[in-house]
Amino acid sequence: MVTAGIAYITNSLYAANHFTQDKIWKHPYVEGTKKSRRRYWWALALNILGLVLITAAVGAFVWGVYIAAKSILELATTRELPFIDG
């Protein structure tokens, strides 16, 4: 949920960066302003933060699955099974 919010804000900041640039009549036809550069760097920082958070979330998920599988395997191998007379 947090990374989805960060992605939304990041995209909004990238769009705001584009719309706050000055339009000029020479190539590349836009010129960055102080406000547009600040929004670009905030967007880039939040983009990196989102990548770090999603990597941590996937890592925590994989680690949790590993711990659960290890515990289930340990439980299955150490538990005595009831003897059934036939």
N, C-alpha and C positions, 0 to 999 in steps of 0.2 A: 504494500500500500504506500509506503514511504517513497519507494523508488518510482512509482507511478506519478506521485505528486512532484518529485524532483524532475522527472522527464517532462511533465507539463510546464513547469516553471522554466526549465531550460529552453524548451521550444519557444515559449513566449519571449524570453530574453533574446534569443537569436532573431526573432521577428522584429522585436523592438530595436535591436541593433541596426537592422536593415532600414527601418523606417525613420530612424533618427540621423541617418547620414545626410550630409549636404549633397544636393544634386548639382553637378557642374556640366559644362559643355565640352569637356575634354575627356579623353579616354582615361580611366575606366568609368567615367560619368558619375561617380559618387566619390565623396571624400569623407573619411571618418572624422567624427567630432569627438570631443572629450566624453560626452554622454554615450555615444555609440560604442566607443572603445571600452568604457567601463561596463556596459551591458554585455559586450562580447566576452570579456574576461570573467564576469560573474557566471555567464552561461557555460563557459568552458570549465570553470571550477566545479559547478554543480554537475556537469556531465561526468567529470572524473569521479566526483563523490558518488554519483549513481552507480558507476561501474564498480567502484570499490565495495559499495553496499551489496550489490547483486552478487558479486564474487564471494563475499563473506556469507551471504545467505545460502548460496549453492554449496559452499564448503561446509557450512554448519549442517545442512541437510544430508550431505554425503557422510559426514562424520557421525551423525545421528543414526543413519541406516547401518553403518558399520558397527556401532556400539550395540544396537538392537540385535543385529544378526549374531554378533559374538555372544551376547547374553542368552539368546534363544538356543544357540548351539551348545553353550555350556550347560544350560538347564537340561537340555535333552540328553546329554551324555553323562551327567552326574546323577540323574534321578533313577531310582530303582523302579523297574517295571514290575507290576504285580504278576505273580506266577499263576497261571491258569491250569488247573488239573484237567486232563482230558479224559 
